[in-house]
Amino acid sequence: MELEQYRTSLEQMVEEKSKDLIAIQENLEATNRRQALFIKVLQIL
């Protein structure tokens, strides 16, 4: 039973970290899009 609890705990940790990493990736992608747009605006000026 102890191993089952440990496994469940590890699965929850992995799920949380995966969600965190997905959120970070989405944030970085949005930042990258804003940066690309900013560079395009500077090239126009």
CHARMM-style PDB file with segment names, atoms N, HN, CA, C and O in Angstrom:
ATOM      1  N   MET     1       0.823  -1.201   0.000  1.00  0.00      PROA
ATOM      2  CA  MET     1       0.000   0.000   0.000  1.00  0.00      PROA
ATOM      3  C   MET     1       0.865   1.262   0.000  1.00  0.00      PROA
ATOM      4  O   MET     1       0.516   2.258  -0.633  1.00  0.00      PROA
ATOM      5  N   GLU     2       1.970   1.216   0.697  1.00  0.00      PROA
ATOM      6  HN  GLU     2       2.253   0.407   1.212  1.00  0.00      PROA
ATOM      7  CA  GLU     2       2.863   2.362   0.769  1.00  0.00      PROA
ATOM      8  C   GLU     2       3.421   2.710  -0.613  1.00  0.00      PROA
ATOM      9  O   GLU     2       3.523   3.885  -0.966  1.00  0.00      PROA
ATOM     10  N   LEU     3       3.777   1.699  -1.385  1.00  0.00      PROA
ATOM     11  HN  LEU     3       3.694   0.744  -1.098  1.00  0.00      PROA
ATOM     12  CA  LEU     3       4.287   1.942  -2.734  1.00  0.00      PROA
ATOM     13  C   LEU     3       3.223   2.576  -3.627  1.00  0.00      PROA
ATOM     14  O   LEU     3       3.533   3.434  -4.453  1.00  0.00      PROA
ATOM     15  N   GLU     4       1.994   2.162  -3.464  1.00  0.00      PROA
ATOM     16  HN  GLU     4       1.742   1.464  -2.793  1.00  0.00      PROA
ATOM     17  CA  GLU     4       0.894   2.725  -4.254  1.00  0.00      PROA
ATOM     18  C   GLU     4       0.721   4.215  -3.940  1.00  0.00      PROA
ATOM     19  O   GLU     4       0.497   5.020  -4.843  1.00  0.00      PROA
ATOM     20  N   GLN     5       0.823   4.572  -2.670  1.00  0.00      PROA
ATOM     21  HN  GLN     5       1.005   3.917  -1.937  1.00  0.00      PROA
ATOM     22  CA  GLN     5       0.711   5.979  -2.277  1.00  0.00      PROA
ATOM     23  C   GLN     5       1.879   6.787  -2.841  1.00  0.00      PROA
ATOM     24  O   GLN     5       1.704   7.918  -3.296  1.00  0.00      PROA
ATOM     25  N   TYR     6       3.056   6.199  -2.804  1.00  0.00      PROA
ATOM     26  HN  TYR     6       3.198   5.281  -2.434  1.00  0.00      PROA
ATOM     27  CA  TYR     6       4.242   6.865  -3.334  1.00  0.00      PROA
ATOM     28  C   TYR     6       4.092   7.078  -4.839  1.00  0.00      PROA
ATOM     29  O   TYR     6       4.404   8.153  -5.351  1.00  0.00      PROA
ATOM     30  N   ARG     7       3.620   6.066  -5.537  1.00  0.00      PROA
ATOM     31  HN  ARG     7       3.366   5.193  -5.121  1.00  0.00      PROA
ATOM     32  CA  ARG     7       3.415   6.160  -6.981  1.00  0.00      PROA
ATOM     33  C   ARG     7       2.389   7.243  -7.302  1.00  0.00      PROA
ATOM     34  O   ARG     7       2.592   8.049  -8.210  1.00  0.00      PROA
ATOM     35  N   THR     8       1.295   7.259  -6.561  1.00  0.00      PROA
ATOM     36  HN  THR     8       1.130   6.604  -5.823  1.00  0.00      PROA
ATOM     37  CA  THR     8       0.257   8.265  -6.767  1.00  0.00      PROA
ATOM     38  C   THR     8       0.806   9.665  -6.521  1.00  0.00      PROA
ATOM     39  O   THR     8       0.515  10.598  -7.269  1.00  0.00      PROA
ATOM     40  N   SER     9       1.595   9.800  -5.477  1.00  0.00      PROA
ATOM     41  HN  SER     9       1.831   9.042  -4.869  1.00  0.00      PROA
ATOM     42  CA  SER     9       2.204  11.086  -5.162  1.00  0.00      PROA
ATOM     43  C   SER     9       3.137  11.536  -6.290  1.00  0.00      PROA
ATOM     44  O   SER     9       3.125  12.703  -6.682  1.00  0.00      PROA
ATOM     45  N   LEU    10       3.929  10.621  -6.801  1.00  0.00      PROA
ATOM     46  HN  LEU    10       3.939   9.673  -6.483  1.00  0.00      PROA
ATOM     47  CA  LEU    10       4.834  10.954  -7.903  1.00  0.00      PROA
ATOM     48  C   LEU    10       4.059  11.345  -9.155  1.00  0.00      PROA
ATOM     49  O   LEU    10       4.441  12.283  -9.854  1.00  0.00      PROA
ATOM     50  N   GLU    11       2.985  10.639  -9.436  1.00  0.00      PROA
ATOM     51  HN  GLU    11       2.675   9.877  -8.868  1.00  0.00      PROA
ATOM     52  CA  GLU    11       2.160  10.968 -10.603  1.00  0.00      PROA
ATOM     53  C   GLU    11       1.584  12.374 -10.480  1.00  0.00      PROA
ATOM     54  O   GLU    11       1.540  13.121 -11.458  1.00  0.00      PROA
ATOM     55  N   GLN    12       1.144  12.729  -9.284  1.00  0.00      PROA
ATOM     56  HN  GLN    12       1.179  12.123  -8.490  1.00  0.00      PROA
ATOM     57  CA  GLN    12       0.596  14.071  -9.061  1.00  0.00      PROA
ATOM     58  C   GLN    12       1.676  15.134  -9.241  1.00  0.00      PROA
ATOM     59  O   GLN    12       1.429  16.192  -9.821  1.00  0.00      PROA
ATOM     60  N   MET    13       2.870  14.844  -8.741  1.00  0.00      PROA
ATOM     61  HN  MET    13       3.071  13.985  -8.270  1.00  0.00      PROA
ATOM     62  CA  MET    13       3.970  15.787  -8.895  1.00  0.00      PROA
ATOM     63  C   MET    13       4.312  15.984 -10.366  1.00  0.00      PROA
ATOM     64  O   MET    13       4.524  17.111 -10.813  1.00  0.00      PROA
ATOM     65  N   VAL    14       4.364  14.897 -11.113  1.00  0.00      PROA
ATOM     66  HN  VAL    14       4.192  13.981 -10.750  1.00  0.00      PROA
ATOM     67  CA  VAL    14       4.674  14.981 -12.542  1.00  0.00      PROA
ATOM     68  C   VAL    14       3.593  15.774 -13.271  1.00  0.00      PROA
ATOM     69  O   VAL    14       3.897  16.590 -14.142  1.00  0.00      PROA
ATOM     70  N   GLU    15       2.345  15.538 -12.917  1.00  0.00      PROA
ATOM     71  HN  GLU    15       2.098  14.876 -12.210  1.00  0.00      PROA
ATOM     72  CA  GLU    15       1.238  16.259 -13.551  1.00  0.00      PROA
ATOM     73  C   GLU    15       1.325  17.756 -13.265  1.00  0.00      PROA
ATOM     74  O   GLU    15       1.124  18.574 -14.162  1.00  0.00      PROA
ATOM     75  N   GLU    16       1.625  18.112 -12.017  1.00  0.00      PROA
ATOM     76  HN  GLU    16       1.788  17.447 -11.288  1.00  0.00      PROA
ATOM     77  CA  GLU    16       1.756  19.525 -11.656  1.00  0.00      PROA
ATOM     78  C   GLU    16       2.910  20.174 -12.403  1.00  0.00      PROA
ATOM     79  O   GLU    16       2.769  21.273 -12.939  1.00  0.00      PROA
ATOM     80  N   LYS    17       4.041  19.498 -12.438  1.00  0.00      PROA
ATOM     81  HN  LYS    17       4.155  18.605 -12.003  1.00  0.00      PROA
ATOM     82  CA  LYS    17       5.211  20.047 -13.136  1.00  0.00      PROA
ATOM     83  C   LYS    17       4.936  20.175 -14.627  1.00  0.00      PROA
ATOM     84  O   LYS    17       5.362  21.142 -15.257  1.00  0.00      PROA
ATOM     85  N   SER    18       4.232  19.211 -15.188  1.00  0.00      PROA
ATOM     86  HN  SER    18       3.886  18.425 -14.675  1.00  0.00      PROA
ATOM     87  CA  SER    18       3.889  19.274 -16.609  1.00  0.00      PROA
ATOM     88  C   SER    18       3.005  20.481 -16.890  1.00  0.00      PROA
ATOM     89  O   SER    18       3.211  21.189 -17.876  1.00  0.00      PROA
ATOM     90  N   LYS    19       2.026  20.717 -16.031  1.00  0.00      PROA
ATOM     91  HN  LYS    19       1.858  20.142 -15.230  1.00  0.00      PROA
ATOM     92  CA  LYS    19       1.153  21.885 -16.197  1.00  0.00      PROA
ATOM     93  C   LYS    19       1.961  23.171 -16.085  1.00  0.00      PROA
ATOM     94  O   LYS    19       1.756  24.110 -16.855  1.00  0.00      PROA
ATOM     95  N   ASP    20       2.878  23.211 -15.124  1.00  0.00      PROA
ATOM     96  HN  ASP    20       3.044  22.449 -14.499  1.00  0.00      PROA
ATOM     97  CA  ASP    20       3.729  24.390 -14.963  1.00  0.00      PROA
ATOM     98  C   ASP    20       4.558  24.626 -16.218  1.00  0.00      PROA
ATOM     99  O   ASP    20       4.664  25.756 -16.696  1.00  0.00      PROA
ATOM    100  N   LEU    21       5.146  23.558 -16.749  1.00  0.00      PROA
ATOM    101  HN  LEU    21       5.060  22.640 -16.361  1.00  0.00      PROA
ATOM    102  CA  LEU    21       5.987  23.693 -17.940  1.00  0.00      PROA
ATOM    103  C   LEU    21       5.179  24.126 -19.157  1.00  0.00      PROA
ATOM    104  O   LEU    21       5.664  24.908 -19.975  1.00  0.00      PROA
ATOM    105  N   ILE    22       3.966  23.631 -19.282  1.00  0.00      PROA
ATOM    106  HN  ILE    22       3.573  22.996 -18.617  1.00  0.00      PROA
ATOM    107  CA  ILE    22       3.103  24.041 -20.390  1.00  0.00      PROA
ATOM    108  C   ILE    22       2.784  25.530 -20.273  1.00  0.00      PROA
ATOM    109  O   ILE    22       2.816  26.251 -21.270  1.00  0.00      PROA
ATOM    110  N   ALA    23       2.481  25.987 -19.071  1.00  0.00      PROA
ATOM    111  HN  ALA    23       2.455  25.401 -18.262  1.00  0.00      PROA
ATOM    112  CA  ALA    23       2.187  27.410 -18.857  1.00  0.00      PROA
ATOM    113  C   ALA    23       3.409  28.271 -19.173  1.00  0.00      PROA
ATOM    114  O   ALA    23       3.285  29.330 -19.788  1.00  0.00      PROA
ATOM    115  N   ILE    24       4.569  27.819 -18.757  1.00  0.00      PROA
ATOM    116  HN  ILE    24       4.669  26.959 -18.258  1.00  0.00      PROA
ATOM    117  CA  ILE    24       5.807  28.553 -19.041  1.00  0.00      PROA
ATOM    118  C   ILE    24       6.059  28.605 -20.542  1.00  0.00      PROA
ATOM    119  O   ILE    24       6.420  29.653 -21.076  1.00  0.00      PROA
ATOM    120  N   GLN    25       5.871  27.484 -21.220  1.00  0.00      PROA
ATOM    121  HN  GLN    25       5.578  26.633 -20.786  1.00  0.00      PROA
ATOM    122  CA  GLN    25       6.073  27.436 -22.667  1.00  0.00      PROA
ATOM    123  C   GLN    25       5.114  28.389 -23.383  1.00  0.00      PROA
ATOM    124  O   GLN    25       5.519  29.106 -24.297  1.00  0.00      PROA
ATOM    125  N   GLU    26       3.854  28.397 -22.971  1.00  0.00      PROA
ATOM    126  HN  GLU    26       3.525  27.815 -22.228  1.00  0.00      PROA
ATOM    127  CA  GLU    26       2.876  29.295 -23.587  1.00  0.00      PROA
ATOM    128  C   GLU    26       3.261  30.751 -23.353  1.00  0.00      PROA
ATOM    129  O   GLU    26       3.119  31.585 -24.247  1.00  0.00      PROA
ATOM    130  N   ASN    27       3.743  31.054 -22.166  1.00  0.00      PROA
ATOM    131  HN  ASN    27       3.859  30.377 -21.440  1.00  0.00      PROA
ATOM    132  CA  ASN    27       4.176  32.412 -21.854  1.00  0.00      PROA
ATOM    133  C   ASN    27       5.376  32.809 -22.714  1.00  0.00      PROA
ATOM    134  O   ASN    27       5.429  33.925 -23.232  1.00  0.00      PROA
ATOM    135  N   LEU    28       6.330  31.903 -22.864  1.00  0.00      PROA
ATOM    136  HN  LEU    28       6.287  30.997 -22.444  1.00  0.00      PROA
ATOM    137  CA  LEU    28       7.501  32.193 -23.690  1.00  0.00      PROA
ATOM    138  C   LEU    28       7.123  32.381 -25.151  1.00  0.00      PROA
ATOM    139  O   LEU    28       7.668  33.255 -25.826  1.00  0.00      PROA
ATOM    140  N   GLU    29       6.198  31.572 -25.643  1.00  0.00      PROA
ATOM    141  HN  GLU    29       5.755  30.862 -25.095  1.00  0.00      PROA
ATOM    142  CA  GLU    29       5.755  31.711 -27.027  1.00  0.00      PROA
ATOM    143  C   GLU    29       5.057  33.049 -27.242  1.00  0.00      PROA
ATOM    144  O   GLU    29       5.263  33.697 -28.269  1.00  0.00      PROA
ATOM    145  N   ALA    30       4.237  33.466 -26.288  1.00  0.00      PROA
ATOM    146  HN  ALA    30       4.070  32.940 -25.454  1.00  0.00      PROA
ATOM    147  CA  ALA    30       3.563  34.765 -26.391  1.00  0.00      PROA
ATOM    148  C   ALA    30       4.588  35.899 -26.354  1.00  0.00      PROA
ATOM    149  O   ALA    30       4.475  36.868 -27.105  1.00  0.00      PROA
ATOM    150  N   THR    31       5.576  35.777 -25.489  1.00  0.00      PROA
ATOM    151  HN  THR    31       5.668  34.990 -24.878  1.00  0.00      PROA
ATOM    152  CA  THR    31       6.631  36.783 -25.407  1.00  0.00      PROA
ATOM    153  C   THR    31       7.403  36.846 -26.714  1.00  0.00      PROA
ATOM    154  O   THR    31       7.743  37.931 -27.185  1.00  0.00      PROA
ATOM    155  N   ASN    32       7.679  35.699 -27.294  1.00  0.00      PROA
ATOM    156  HN  ASN    32       7.402  34.818 -26.911  1.00  0.00      PROA
ATOM    157  CA  ASN    32       8.395  35.642 -28.563  1.00  0.00      PROA
ATOM    158  C   ASN    32       7.597  36.326 -29.677  1.00  0.00      PROA
ATOM    159  O   ASN    32       8.163  37.037 -30.507  1.00  0.00      PROA
ATOM    160  N   ARG    33       6.279  36.106 -29.689  1.00  0.00      PROA
ATOM    161  HN  ARG    33       5.819  35.529 -29.014  1.00  0.00      PROA
ATOM    162  CA  ARG    33       5.436  36.759 -30.697  1.00  0.00      PROA
ATOM    163  C   ARG    33       5.448  38.281 -30.518  1.00  0.00      PROA
ATOM    164  O   ARG    33       5.529  39.027 -31.494  1.00  0.00      PROA
ATOM    165  N   ARG    34       5.368  38.731 -29.266  1.00  0.00      PROA
ATOM    166  HN  ARG    34       5.303  38.125 -28.473  1.00  0.00      PROA
ATOM    167  CA  ARG    34       5.405  40.176 -29.004  1.00  0.00      PROA
ATOM    168  C   ARG    34       6.749  40.769 -29.417  1.00  0.00      PROA
ATOM    169  O   ARG    34       6.807  41.864 -29.976  1.00  0.00      PROA
ATOM    170  N   GLN    35       7.811  40.050 -29.143  1.00  0.00      PROA
ATOM    171  HN  GLN    35       7.764  39.160 -28.689  1.00  0.00      PROA
ATOM    172  CA  GLN    35       9.139  40.526 -29.504  1.00  0.00      PROA
ATOM    173  C   GLN    35       9.281  40.610 -31.023  1.00  0.00      PROA
ATOM    174  O   GLN    35       9.830  41.582 -31.543  1.00  0.00      PROA
ATOM    175  N   ALA    36       8.791  39.604 -31.731  1.00  0.00      PROA
ATOM    176  HN  ALA    36       8.344  38.815 -31.309  1.00  0.00      PROA
ATOM    177  CA  ALA    36       8.859  39.616 -33.190  1.00  0.00      PROA
ATOM    178  C   ALA    36       8.066  40.791 -33.752  1.00  0.00      PROA
ATOM    179  O   ALA    36       8.508  41.448 -34.694  1.00  0.00      PROA
ATOM    180  N   LEU    37       6.905  41.052 -33.181  1.00  0.00      PROA
ATOM    181  HN  LEU    37       6.546  40.518 -32.416  1.00  0.00      PROA
ATOM    182  CA  LEU    37       6.094  42.188 -33.622  1.00  0.00      PROA
ATOM    183  C   LEU    37       6.815  43.500 -33.346  1.00  0.00      PROA
ATOM    184  O   LEU    37       6.813  44.400 -34.186  1.00  0.00      PROA
ATOM    185  N   PHE    38       7.425  43.613 -32.188  1.00  0.00      PROA
ATOM    186  HN  PHE    38       7.427  42.882 -31.505  1.00  0.00      PROA
ATOM    187  CA  PHE    38       8.169  44.816 -31.831  1.00  0.00      PROA
ATOM    188  C   PHE    38       9.307  45.056 -32.819  1.00  0.00      PROA
ATOM    189  O   PHE    38       9.528  46.188 -33.248  1.00  0.00      PROA
ATOM    190  N   ILE    39      10.022  44.008 -33.178  1.00  0.00      PROA
ATOM    191  HN  ILE    39       9.843  43.088 -32.829  1.00  0.00      PROA
ATOM    192  CA  ILE    39      11.127  44.129 -34.136  1.00  0.00      PROA
ATOM    193  C   ILE    39      10.600  44.569 -35.500  1.00  0.00      PROA
ATOM    194  O   ILE    39      11.224  45.395 -36.166  1.00  0.00      PROA
ATOM    195  N   LYS    40       9.466  44.028 -35.918  1.00  0.00      PROA
ATOM    196  HN  LYS    40       8.959  43.356 -35.377  1.00  0.00      PROA
ATOM    197  CA  LYS    40       8.870  44.446 -37.192  1.00  0.00      PROA
ATOM    198  C   LYS    40       8.517  45.928 -37.164  1.00  0.00      PROA
ATOM    199  O   LYS    40       8.738  46.644 -38.141  1.00  0.00      PROA
ATOM    200  N   VAL    41       7.971  46.382 -36.047  1.00  0.00      PROA
ATOM    201  HN  VAL    41       7.792  45.800 -35.254  1.00  0.00      PROA
ATOM    202  CA  VAL    41       7.624  47.800 -35.921  1.00  0.00      PROA
ATOM    203  C   VAL    41       8.883  48.655 -36.010  1.00  0.00      PROA
ATOM    204  O   VAL    41       8.876  49.693 -36.671  1.00  0.00      PROA
ATOM    205  N   LEU    42       9.952  48.240 -35.362  1.00  0.00      PROA
ATOM    206  HN  LEU    42       9.958  47.396 -34.825  1.00  0.00      PROA
ATOM    207  CA  LEU    42      11.201  48.998 -35.414  1.00  0.00      PROA
ATOM    208  C   LEU    42      11.758  49.043 -36.829  1.00  0.00      PROA
ATOM    209  O   LEU    42      12.341  50.050 -37.229  1.00  0.00      PROA
ATOM    210  N   GLN    43      11.590  47.977 -37.584  1.00  0.00      PROA
ATOM    211  HN  GLN    43      11.117  47.158 -37.259  1.00  0.00      PROA
ATOM    212  CA  GLN    43      12.097  47.947 -38.957  1.00  0.00      PROA
ATOM    213  C   GLN    43      11.323  48.913 -39.849  1.00  0.00      PROA
ATOM    214  O   GLN    43      11.870  49.453 -40.811  1.00  0.00      PROA
ATOM    215  N   ILE    44      10.053  49.125 -39.526  1.00  0.00      PROA
ATOM    216  HN  ILE    44       9.609  48.686 -38.745  1.00  0.00      PROA
ATOM    217  CA  ILE    44       9.229  50.049 -40.309  1.00  0.00      PROA
ATOM    218  C   ILE    44       9.674  51.489 -40.065  1.00  0.00      PROA
ATOM    219  O   ILE    44       9.662  52.319 -40.974  1.00  0.00      PROA
ATOM    220  N   LEU    45      10.065  51.769 -38.824  1.00  0.00      PROA
ATOM    221  HN  LEU    45      10.075  51.095 -38.086  1.00  0.00      PROA
ATOM    222  CA  LEU    45      10.439  53.146 -38.455  1.00  0.00      PROA
ATOM    223  C   LEU    45      11.735  53.546 -39.036  1.00  0.00      PROA
ATOM    224  OT1 LEU    45      12.188  54.671 -38.820  1.00  0.00      PROA
TER     225      LEU     45
END
